[in-house]
């Protein structure tokens, strides 16, 4: 292919693959204009382009219903224009926002020891171990990192230039105490210091390190700030979703071409394909993760009724339900893409289960809007499954917050009265599980918007699109 054409293709607007039911797949990467079309055959296959990445192929149960769709392909995003991580300037702004919130609480300093919160405020990615690592955020000025000596060379590569290092853990002095001794020496010994919720032992060491300071629990300051993602964070999550959608497609293609496979084989094939793609396409590999084991959960048959099934050596058979559940982390931010499939034409019972799950899923997404109450969204969603007569097959809530942690508050669940705000991000994953047959669950990563949720995923959800012929 002409290199100039390839470059033009890289710069085109997002590809949209339109089905008769209007299911968009903007991650298709075939170099076609709006006027060009492609017939989708019965079996899925990868379309390879000069850009060298795996493209979407679409089979589904459409062939099971005796139809072949003619699909129009428009120019699509490759995800390459999205960031792989947040830049230092973003974290500098975040420190400023934290300091404004600290002023409202009259805090002289804030000390964060939880690795995820250190990353959220400074962007300093590190391997979290038993060795304490903390950030001190003063009421004004630059943050300070307290690190083990093994980080002392790596930290010089990042924007935070002020740091102190201890040799190793456990050391002659408790390392949490060591950190707070140095916080006190920096002028906060008699100050009001915000801390995260801590175990009794850690709290004692903090007090020993800064005996005259007023230690105030203030971890919620950061937790609540993390609830609402700004456009930059959401773009990193979109980048991650590009790979999560790809993972589901890779798993599906492996099943379609290998038929009677085992769960660990699906997981390995998907993880290998995803790792290769991420390695080839990511510009920055800090904060990258593929969920274990081998990248996800892929139960089928009766084991698909286990929401968190561990892998088995069972082999896939026609008639099975299959759940492909993957999460991906890019730049520290997590997303989920889970899809439920029928291996072969679904039975009437399978159709009823699937449609109940899908109604609950769609209701959940529709109600993830500003001003909604988290537990009320959960009830509205799960009520669709109850109305279908499958209440006894309910096993869990509708969803959970997602971001720097794969599971984080708030919870779309009974008992959470949180009022939703625009920019919050949640999984939406109600499921229905018949222990005598199997289960179905889709999971989308959804942004709370003014009138309804915005789904980051682009993979189809309708039953006719979820049938794998083997």
Buried (B, 14 or more C-beta within 10 A) or exposed (E): EEEEEBEEBBEBEBBBBBBEEEBBBBBBBBBBEEEEEBEBEEBBBBBEBEBEBBBBBBBBBBBBEEEEBEBBBBBBBBBBEBBBBBEEEBBBEBBEEBBEBBEEEEBBBBBBBBBBBBBBBBBBBBEEEEBBBBBBBBBEEEBBBBBBEBBBEEBEEBBBEEBBBBEEEEEEEBBBBBBBBBBBEBEBBEBBBBBBEBEEEBBBBBBBBBEEBEBBEBBEBBBBBBBBBEEBBBBBBBBBBBBBBBBBBBBBBBBBBBBEBBBBBBBBBBBBBBBEBBEEBBEEEBBBBBBEBBBBBBBBBBBBBBBEBEBBEBBBEEBBBBBBBBBBBBBBBBBBBBBBBBBBBBEEEBEBBBBBBBBBBBBBBBBBBBEBBBBBBBBBBBBBBBEBEBEEBBBBBBBBBBBBBBBBBBBBBEEBEBEBBBBBBBBBBBBBBBEEBBBBBBBBBBBBBEEBBBBBBBBBBBBBBBBBBB
